[in-house]
Amino acid sequence: RGSNSNSNDNNAPFSIQPAVAMMITTEPTSAPTLVRVEAFRAILQPISGLTLFNITSPQFAALVWIANDDQAAYAAVATFEVFERYALAVLYFSTTGADNS
């Protein structure tokens, strides 16, 4: 991870608030997909823990879907709506998933 001159690091392994703010911009950013995935991972990690790092897990599939494909507009904070949509996405990827026709 890069250094941050505005460091508010309290040595916590993760927090409810994402380390990266999500903002809509008129110009493309260097890695918008990765930034969104990491921001949502920070929000959802207290719920799903390390399963969010397992690329074969339903939790990871739901994380990627929320970050990249979900059309809902989210603020960059942990909200009930994010948790609710994440739980439903985990259920979807746990049962039928995108692989079944």
Chimera marker file (.cmm) of the C-alpha trace (Angstrom):
<marker_set name="trace">
<marker id="1" x="0.000" y="0.000" z="0.000" r="1" g="1" b="0" radius="0.5"/>
<marker id="2" x="1.141" y="3.539" z="-0.711" r="1" g="1" b="0" radius="0.5"/>
<marker id="3" x="1.861" y="6.069" z="1.961" r="1" g="1" b="0" radius="0.5"/>
<marker id="4" x="-0.741" y="8.621" z="2.850" r="1" g="1" b="0" radius="0.5"/>
<marker id="5" x="0.290" y="12.056" z="4.040" r="1" g="1" b="0" radius="0.5"/>
<marker id="6" x="-3.064" y="12.461" z="5.821" r="1" g="1" b="0" radius="0.5"/>
<marker id="7" x="-2.594" y="9.323" z="7.863" r="1" g="1" b="0" radius="0.5"/>
<marker id="8" x="-5.213" y="8.631" z="10.509" r="1" g="1" b="0" radius="0.5"/>
<marker id="9" x="-3.931" y="5.096" z="11.072" r="1" g="1" b="0" radius="0.5"/>
<marker id="10" x="-4.957" y="3.674" z="14.402" r="1" g="1" b="0" radius="0.5"/>
<marker id="11" x="-3.318" y="0.283" z="13.609" r="1" g="1" b="0" radius="0.5"/>
<marker id="12" x="-6.722" y="-1.389" z="13.266" r="1" g="1" b="0" radius="0.5"/>
<marker id="13" x="-6.741" y="-4.353" z="10.836" r="1" g="1" b="0" radius="0.5"/>
<marker id="14" x="-9.865" y="-2.973" z="9.153" r="1" g="1" b="0" radius="0.5"/>
<marker id="15" x="-12.620" y="-0.499" z="9.786" r="1" g="1" b="0" radius="0.5"/>
<marker id="16" x="-16.255" y="-0.033" z="8.860" r="1" g="1" b="0" radius="0.5"/>
<marker id="17" x="-15.375" y="3.043" z="6.797" r="1" g="1" b="0" radius="0.5"/>
<marker id="18" x="-13.467" y="2.348" z="3.586" r="1" g="1" b="0" radius="0.5"/>
<marker id="19" x="-9.922" y="3.595" z="3.272" r="1" g="1" b="0" radius="0.5"/>
<marker id="20" x="-10.654" y="4.909" z="-0.220" r="1" g="1" b="0" radius="0.5"/>
<marker id="21" x="-13.473" y="7.346" z="-0.918" r="1" g="1" b="0" radius="0.5"/>
<marker id="22" x="-15.689" y="6.504" z="-3.888" r="1" g="1" b="0" radius="0.5"/>
<marker id="23" x="-16.522" y="9.497" z="-6.008" r="1" g="1" b="0" radius="0.5"/>
<marker id="24" x="-18.054" y="10.030" z="-9.413" r="1" g="1" b="0" radius="0.5"/>
<marker id="25" x="-15.640" y="11.869" z="-11.671" r="1" g="1" b="0" radius="0.5"/>
<marker id="26" x="-15.811" y="13.140" z="-15.230" r="1" g="1" b="0" radius="0.5"/>
<marker id="27" x="-12.354" y="11.753" z="-16.004" r="1" g="1" b="0" radius="0.5"/>
<marker id="28" x="-11.376" y="8.088" z="-15.771" r="1" g="1" b="0" radius="0.5"/>
<marker id="29" x="-9.248" y="7.030" z="-12.853" r="1" g="1" b="0" radius="0.5"/>
<marker id="30" x="-6.288" y="4.679" z="-13.054" r="1" g="1" b="0" radius="0.5"/>
<marker id="31" x="-8.059" y="1.639" z="-11.593" r="1" g="1" b="0" radius="0.5"/>
<marker id="32" x="-11.741" y="2.335" z="-10.861" r="1" g="1" b="0" radius="0.5"/>
<marker id="33" x="-12.670" y="-1.333" z="-10.557" r="1" g="1" b="0" radius="0.5"/>
<marker id="34" x="-9.967" y="-2.120" z="-8.009" r="1" g="1" b="0" radius="0.5"/>
<marker id="35" x="-10.713" y="1.035" z="-6.012" r="1" g="1" b="0" radius="0.5"/>
<marker id="36" x="-14.410" y="0.151" z="-5.776" r="1" g="1" b="0" radius="0.5"/>
<marker id="37" x="-13.690" y="-3.489" z="-4.884" r="1" g="1" b="0" radius="0.5"/>
<marker id="38" x="-11.305" y="-2.441" z="-2.109" r="1" g="1" b="0" radius="0.5"/>
<marker id="39" x="-13.721" y="0.187" z="-0.784" r="1" g="1" b="0" radius="0.5"/>
<marker id="40" x="-16.580" y="-2.310" z="-0.593" r="1" g="1" b="0" radius="0.5"/>
<marker id="41" x="-14.260" y="-4.990" z="0.824" r="1" g="1" b="0" radius="0.5"/>
<marker id="42" x="-13.478" y="-2.590" z="3.710" r="1" g="1" b="0" radius="0.5"/>
<marker id="43" x="-17.200" y="-2.077" z="4.306" r="1" g="1" b="0" radius="0.5"/>
<marker id="44" x="-18.082" y="-5.785" z="4.124" r="1" g="1" b="0" radius="0.5"/>
<marker id="45" x="-15.052" y="-7.359" z="5.824" r="1" g="1" b="0" radius="0.5"/>
<marker id="46" x="-16.565" y="-7.153" z="9.336" r="1" g="1" b="0" radius="0.5"/>
<marker id="47" x="-19.415" y="-9.330" z="8.027" r="1" g="1" b="0" radius="0.5"/>
<marker id="48" x="-17.568" y="-11.874" z="5.878" r="1" g="1" b="0" radius="0.5"/>
<marker id="49" x="-13.973" y="-11.671" z="7.036" r="1" g="1" b="0" radius="0.5"/>
<marker id="50" x="-11.311" y="-13.405" z="4.991" r="1" g="1" b="0" radius="0.5"/>
<marker id="51" x="-13.794" y="-15.064" z="2.614" r="1" g="1" b="0" radius="0.5"/>
<marker id="52" x="-13.755" y="-11.755" z="0.723" r="1" g="1" b="0" radius="0.5"/>
<marker id="53" x="-10.192" y="-12.630" z="-0.360" r="1" g="1" b="0" radius="0.5"/>
<marker id="54" x="-11.083" y="-16.115" z="-1.630" r="1" g="1" b="0" radius="0.5"/>
<marker id="55" x="-11.762" y="-15.639" z="-5.351" r="1" g="1" b="0" radius="0.5"/>
<marker id="56" x="-13.763" y="-18.883" z="-5.501" r="1" g="1" b="0" radius="0.5"/>
<marker id="57" x="-16.181" y="-17.953" z="-2.700" r="1" g="1" b="0" radius="0.5"/>
<marker id="58" x="-19.759" y="-16.708" z="-3.159" r="1" g="1" b="0" radius="0.5"/>
<marker id="59" x="-18.810" y="-13.803" z="-0.885" r="1" g="1" b="0" radius="0.5"/>
<marker id="60" x="-16.072" y="-12.681" z="-3.300" r="1" g="1" b="0" radius="0.5"/>
<marker id="61" x="-18.438" y="-13.041" z="-6.286" r="1" g="1" b="0" radius="0.5"/>
<marker id="62" x="-21.007" y="-10.888" z="-4.457" r="1" g="1" b="0" radius="0.5"/>
<marker id="63" x="-18.334" y="-8.299" z="-3.601" r="1" g="1" b="0" radius="0.5"/>
<marker id="64" x="-17.248" y="-8.022" z="-7.230" r="1" g="1" b="0" radius="0.5"/>
<marker id="65" x="-20.872" y="-7.821" z="-8.403" r="1" g="1" b="0" radius="0.5"/>
<marker id="66" x="-21.680" y="-4.996" z="-5.967" r="1" g="1" b="0" radius="0.5"/>
<marker id="67" x="-18.496" y="-3.113" z="-6.861" r="1" g="1" b="0" radius="0.5"/>
<marker id="68" x="-18.712" y="-3.503" z="-10.643" r="1" g="1" b="0" radius="0.5"/>
<marker id="69" x="-22.177" y="-4.500" z="-11.838" r="1" g="1" b="0" radius="0.5"/>
<marker id="70" x="-24.788" y="-3.416" z="-9.295" r="1" g="1" b="0" radius="0.5"/>
<marker id="71" x="-26.684" y="-0.412" z="-10.613" r="1" g="1" b="0" radius="0.5"/>
<marker id="72" x="-27.621" y="0.920" z="-7.160" r="1" g="1" b="0" radius="0.5"/>
<marker id="73" x="-25.913" y="4.135" z="-6.123" r="1" g="1" b="0" radius="0.5"/>
<marker id="74" x="-24.154" y="3.786" z="-2.787" r="1" g="1" b="0" radius="0.5"/>
<marker id="75" x="-22.543" y="6.296" z="-0.528" r="1" g="1" b="0" radius="0.5"/>
<marker id="76" x="-19.060" y="5.319" z="0.622" r="1" g="1" b="0" radius="0.5"/>
<marker id="77" x="-20.320" y="4.275" z="4.038" r="1" g="1" b="0" radius="0.5"/>
<marker id="78" x="-21.608" y="1.060" z="5.504" r="1" g="1" b="0" radius="0.5"/>
<marker id="79" x="-25.377" y="1.180" z="5.183" r="1" g="1" b="0" radius="0.5"/>
<marker id="80" x="-28.174" y="-1.273" z="5.681" r="1" g="1" b="0" radius="0.5"/>
<marker id="81" x="-28.863" y="-1.224" z="1.927" r="1" g="1" b="0" radius="0.5"/>
<marker id="82" x="-25.290" y="-2.308" z="1.113" r="1" g="1" b="0" radius="0.5"/>
<marker id="83" x="-25.466" y="-5.123" z="3.670" r="1" g="1" b="0" radius="0.5"/>
<marker id="84" x="-28.897" y="-6.216" z="2.448" r="1" g="1" b="0" radius="0.5"/>
<marker id="85" x="-27.920" y="-6.290" z="-1.244" r="1" g="1" b="0" radius="0.5"/>
<marker id="86" x="-24.651" y="-8.048" z="-0.374" r="1" g="1" b="0" radius="0.5"/>
<marker id="87" x="-26.498" y="-10.750" z="1.600" r="1" g="1" b="0" radius="0.5"/>
<marker id="88" x="-28.888" y="-11.334" z="-1.309" r="1" g="1" b="0" radius="0.5"/>
<marker id="89" x="-25.992" y="-11.467" z="-3.771" r="1" g="1" b="0" radius="0.5"/>
<marker id="90" x="-24.168" y="-14.019" z="-1.573" r="1" g="1" b="0" radius="0.5"/>
<marker id="91" x="-27.339" y="-16.111" z="-1.498" r="1" g="1" b="0" radius="0.5"/>
<marker id="92" x="-27.610" y="-15.883" z="-5.293" r="1" g="1" b="0" radius="0.5"/>
<marker id="93" x="-23.995" y="-16.893" z="-5.898" r="1" g="1" b="0" radius="0.5"/>
<marker id="94" x="-24.277" y="-19.652" z="-3.253" r="1" g="1" b="0" radius="0.5"/>
<marker id="95" x="-27.289" y="-21.271" z="-4.866" r="1" g="1" b="0" radius="0.5"/>
<marker id="96" x="-27.619" y="-20.625" z="-8.602" r="1" g="1" b="0" radius="0.5"/>
<marker id="97" x="-24.845" y="-18.209" z="-9.397" r="1" g="1" b="0" radius="0.5"/>
<marker id="98" x="-23.949" y="-16.794" z="-12.755" r="1" g="1" b="0" radius="0.5"/>
<marker id="99" x="-22.745" y="-20.191" z="-14.050" r="1" g="1" b="0" radius="0.5"/>
<marker id="100" x="-26.178" y="-21.834" z="-14.315" r="1" g="1" b="0" radius="0.5"/>
<marker id="101" x="-28.431" y="-21.178" z="-17.272" r="1" g="1" b="0" radius="0.5"/>
<link id1="1" id2="2" r="1" g="1" b="0" radius="0.2"/>
<link id1="2" id2="3" r="1" g="1" b="0" radius="0.2"/>
<link id1="3" id2="4" r="1" g="1" b="0" radius="0.2"/>
<link id1="4" id2="5" r="1" g="1" b="0" radius="0.2"/>
<link id1="5" id2="6" r="1" g="1" b="0" radius="0.2"/>
<link id1="6" id2="7" r="1" g="1" b="0" radius="0.2"/>
<link id1="7" id2="8" r="1" g="1" b="0" radius="0.2"/>
<link id1="8" id2="9" r="1" g="1" b="0" radius="0.2"/>
<link id1="9" id2="10" r="1" g="1" b="0" radius="0.2"/>
<link id1="10" id2="11" r="1" g="1" b="0" radius="0.2"/>
<link id1="11" id2="12" r="1" g="1" b="0" radius="0.2"/>
<link id1="12" id2="13" r="1" g="1" b="0" radius="0.2"/>
<link id1="13" id2="14" r="1" g="1" b="0" radius="0.2"/>
<link id1="14" id2="15" r="1" g="1" b="0" radius="0.2"/>
<link id1="15" id2="16" r="1" g="1" b="0" radius="0.2"/>
<link id1="16" id2="17" r="1" g="1" b="0" radius="0.2"/>
<link id1="17" id2="18" r="1" g="1" b="0" radius="0.2"/>
<link id1="18" id2="19" r="1" g="1" b="0" radius="0.2"/>
<link id1="19" id2="20" r="1" g="1" b="0" radius="0.2"/>
<link id1="20" id2="21" r="1" g="1" b="0" radius="0.2"/>
<link id1="21" id2="22" r="1" g="1" b="0" radius="0.2"/>
<link id1="22" id2="23" r="1" g="1" b="0" radius="0.2"/>
<link id1="23" id2="24" r="1" g="1" b="0" radius="0.2"/>
<link id1="24" id2="25" r="1" g="1" b="0" radius="0.2"/>
<link id1="25" id2="26" r="1" g="1" b="0" radius="0.2"/>
<link id1="26" id2="27" r="1" g="1" b="0" radius="0.2"/>
<link id1="27" id2="28" r="1" g="1" b="0" radius="0.2"/>
<link id1="28" id2="29" r="1" g="1" b="0" radius="0.2"/>
<link id1="29" id2="30" r="1" g="1" b="0" radius="0.2"/>
<link id1="30" id2="31" r="1" g="1" b="0" radius="0.2"/>
<link id1="31" id2="32" r="1" g="1" b="0" radius="0.2"/>
<link id1="32" id2="33" r="1" g="1" b="0" radius="0.2"/>
<link id1="33" id2="34" r="1" g="1" b="0" radius="0.2"/>
<link id1="34" id2="35" r="1" g="1" b="0" radius="0.2"/>
<link id1="35" id2="36" r="1" g="1" b="0" radius="0.2"/>
<link id1="36" id2="37" r="1" g="1" b="0" radius="0.2"/>
<link id1="37" id2="38" r="1" g="1" b="0" radius="0.2"/>
<link id1="38" id2="39" r="1" g="1" b="0" radius="0.2"/>
<link id1="39" id2="40" r="1" g="1" b="0" radius="0.2"/>
<link id1="40" id2="41" r="1" g="1" b="0" radius="0.2"/>
<link id1="41" id2="42" r="1" g="1" b="0" radius="0.2"/>
<link id1="42" id2="43" r="1" g="1" b="0" radius="0.2"/>
<link id1="43" id2="44" r="1" g="1" b="0" radius="0.2"/>
<link id1="44" id2="45" r="1" g="1" b="0" radius="0.2"/>
<link id1="45" id2="46" r="1" g="1" b="0" radius="0.2"/>
<link id1="46" id2="47" r="1" g="1" b="0" radius="0.2"/>
<link id1="47" id2="48" r="1" g="1" b="0" radius="0.2"/>
<link id1="48" id2="49" r="1" g="1" b="0" radius="0.2"/>
<link id1="49" id2="50" r="1" g="1" b="0" radius="0.2"/>
<link id1="50" id2="51" r="1" g="1" b="0" radius="0.2"/>
<link id1="51" id2="52" r="1" g="1" b="0" radius="0.2"/>
<link id1="52" id2="53" r="1" g="1" b="0" radius="0.2"/>
<link id1="53" id2="54" r="1" g="1" b="0" radius="0.2"/>
<link id1="54" id2="55" r="1" g="1" b="0" radius="0.2"/>
<link id1="55" id2="56" r="1" g="1" b="0" radius="0.2"/>
<link id1="56" id2="57" r="1" g="1" b="0" radius="0.2"/>
<link id1="57" id2="58" r="1" g="1" b="0" radius="0.2"/>
<link id1="58" id2="59" r="1" g="1" b="0" radius="0.2"/>
<link id1="59" id2="60" r="1" g="1" b="0" radius="0.2"/>
<link id1="60" id2="61" r="1" g="1" b="0" radius="0.2"/>
<link id1="61" id2="62" r="1" g="1" b="0" radius="0.2"/>
<link id1="62" id2="63" r="1" g="1" b="0" radius="0.2"/>
<link id1="63" id2="64" r="1" g="1" b="0" radius="0.2"/>
<link id1="64" id2="65" r="1" g="1" b="0" radius="0.2"/>
<link id1="65" id2="66" r="1" g="1" b="0" radius="0.2"/>
<link id1="66" id2="67" r="1" g="1" b="0" radius="0.2"/>
<link id1="67" id2="68" r="1" g="1" b="0" radius="0.2"/>
<link id1="68" id2="69" r="1" g="1" b="0" radius="0.2"/>
<link id1="69" id2="70" r="1" g="1" b="0" radius="0.2"/>
<link id1="70" id2="71" r="1" g="1" b="0" radius="0.2"/>
<link id1="71" id2="72" r="1" g="1" b="0" radius="0.2"/>
<link id1="72" id2="73" r="1" g="1" b="0" radius="0.2"/>
<link id1="73" id2="74" r="1" g="1" b="0" radius="0.2"/>
<link id1="74" id2="75" r="1" g="1" b="0" radius="0.2"/>
<link id1="75" id2="76" r="1" g="1" b="0" radius="0.2"/>
<link id1="76" id2="77" r="1" g="1" b="0" radius="0.2"/>
<link id1="77" id2="78" r="1" g="1" b="0" radius="0.2"/>
<link id1="78" id2="79" r="1" g="1" b="0" radius="0.2"/>
<link id1="79" id2="80" r="1" g="1" b="0" radius="0.2"/>
<link id1="80" id2="81" r="1" g="1" b="0" radius="0.2"/>
<link id1="81" id2="82" r="1" g="1" b="0" radius="0.2"/>
<link id1="82" id2="83" r="1" g="1" b="0" radius="0.2"/>
<link id1="83" id2="84" r="1" g="1" b="0" radius="0.2"/>
<link id1="84" id2="85" r="1" g="1" b="0" radius="0.2"/>
<link id1="85" id2="86" r="1" g="1" b="0" radius="0.2"/>
<link id1="86" id2="87" r="1" g="1" b="0" radius="0.2"/>
<link id1="87" id2="88" r="1" g="1" b="0" radius="0.2"/>
<link id1="88" id2="89" r="1" g="1" b="0" radius="0.2"/>
<link id1="89" id2="90" r="1" g="1" b="0" radius="0.2"/>
<link id1="90" id2="91" r="1" g="1" b="0" radius="0.2"/>
<link id1="91" id2="92" r="1" g="1" b="0" radius="0.2"/>
<link id1="92" id2="93" r="1" g="1" b="0" radius="0.2"/>
<link id1="93" id2="94" r="1" g="1" b="0" radius="0.2"/>
<link id1="94" id2="95" r="1" g="1" b="0" radius="0.2"/>
<link id1="95" id2="96" r="1" g="1" b="0" radius="0.2"/>
<link id1="96" id2="97" r="1" g="1" b="0" radius="0.2"/>
<link id1="97" id2="98" r="1" g="1" b="0" radius="0.2"/>
<link id1="98" id2="99" r="1" g="1" b="0" radius="0.2"/>
<link id1="99" id2="100" r="1" g="1" b="0" radius="0.2"/>
<link id1="100" id2="101" r="1" g="1" b="0" radius="0.2"/>
</marker_set>
